[in-house]
């Protein structure tokens, strides 16, 4: 089997879900197949067989995280007045229930820019387009880009500091300036 061939099976999907829960807690950087396989009741050999390679597994995990991100964005998605729509998106970003997913997103985003080839390649660019598509429902592309920059910057700050009050105030101030 070639390294880029992946086996599609119910077992692959089951292991992908378990691996996804594992990387939400532990991250992808420095992920080793042996501890991951042990944690999910598999073996490195089975993971290589099902995903083609460690890179194939990383790609599958990033794609899986993107599904969650897009589902949550759709649920929180912008409808109504622009400031209200951005407020809903920020509440979703600031919700502690999404911290693990957002840390995984930040890791994938940063690695994609540093390692533009391989399993991380294109993740950051796809993420930007995903968000611009959602924000484009209530903003033109330039304003959507400005809103995205505010949300992304505040989200990274929140992940680093945990300061919900300060980051929320900053988001509301900037969005008022952009939509006022």
N, C-alpha and C positions, 0 to 999 in steps of 0.2 A: 504494500500500500504506500502511496506517496504521502509526503508530509502534509500536503494541502487537501487531501481527500478526507472527508468526514463521513462517518457512518450515521445515518439517520435511523433512530430506533426509539421506542418508548424508554428503554434503559438510559439512552443518551440524554433524553429530556429530563428524566428523573435525577440523574447525576448532575446535570447542568443546574437544576433548581437547588440541589443541595450545595453544590460548589458556589452558586450565587449567594446563598445565605452565608456561607463561610467567608467569601471575599467582602461582603458587606461589613462583616465584623473585623476582618483582618487586613483588608486591602489587597491590591494586586502586586504592588511593588515588592519584589523579593519573594513572591509566591513560589514555593517549592512544591513539586508534584507529590512527593512522598508524604509530607504532613497533611496536605490537602486530601489526598486519597484516603489516608488513615482516618481523617476526621469525618469523611462522608461514606466510609465503609466500602471502599473500592481499592484499586491498586493503580500505581502509575502506568503500568502496562495497559490496563483497561482504558484509562483516560486517553492515552496516546492512540490506542486503537479507535476509540469513538470520536476523538476530536482531531486526529491526524498528527498533532504535535502540541507542544505546550503553547506555541503561538496560536494555534487553532482554538485551543481552549480559552486563551485570553480574548481572542476576537469574539468567541461565542458569549463570554461573560460580559464584554462591553456591549454587545448587541442586546443581551438580556437586560442590562441596566438601562439601556436606551428605551426599551419597551416600557419599563416602569416609569421612566421620566416622562415619556410622551403620554402615557395613560394619566398620570397625575396632572400633567399640564392641561390635558383636555378637560379633566374634571374641574380644575381651578381656572380654566381658560378665560381669556378676556372677552367679556360681553358687557354691554351697557356702556356707561360713561368711561372714558379712558382712565381717569384717576381711580375710579372704583375698581376697574379691571386690574390695574397694576397693584392696587391694595390687596386684592384677592391673591394674586400671584406672590406678592411678598409674604402674606400670611402663610402660604403654602411653603415657601422657602424657609421661613423662620420657624416653622413647626418642628419641634425636636424629634417628632416621629420620622422625619425625612433626613435627619443628619447623616445616617450611614450611607444612604443613597447619594447624597450631595458630596460627601467625602470621596466616595468612589468616582463620582463624576469629575470632581476636581483633580483627582489623581489621573484619570484617563485623559482629561483635557490637557494637563501639564505635560504628561508623557507624550501625547500626540504632537505637541509642538517641539519637544526635544528630540523625539524619535519619529520623524515623519514617515518612515517606512516600517514595514513589519506590522505586528498586530495592532499597534496604536494608531497607525496611519489614518488620517482623515477624521478621527473621532472629534477633534475640536471643531473643525470646519462644519461637520454634519450637525454638531450641537448648536453652533451659531445659527445655521439655517433653520433648524427645528424651532428655535426660539423666535427668530424673525418671522417665521410663518405664523406662529401663534400670535405674536404681538402685531403682525400685519393685519389682523382682523379689526383692530381699532386705531392703528397708527399708519402713517405713510412710512416708507422704508427708512428714511433718515431719522424720524422720530422714534421708530421702533429700535433702531440701532442705539440711539441715546438712552432709551429706557432700558434696553438690554445691558448697556454698560453700567448703568446705575445699579440694576438688580444684581448683576454678576459681581461687581465690586463689593457691594454691601454683603452679599452672600459669602464671599471669600473672607471678608472681615469678620462676619459673624461666626463662621467656622473656626477662624483662628482665635477669636477672643471670647465667644459666647455672650457678647454684650448685645442682647436683643433690644433693649431700650434705646441705646445710642444709634444702632444701625437702623432701627425702624424710624426713628426721628429723621435721620439723614435721608432715607428713602422717601418719606412723605414730603420733606422739604424740596428735594430735587424733582419729584414728580409734580408737585404744585407749580414749580417754575416751568417745567416742560409742558404742562397741560393748561396752565393758567393763562 
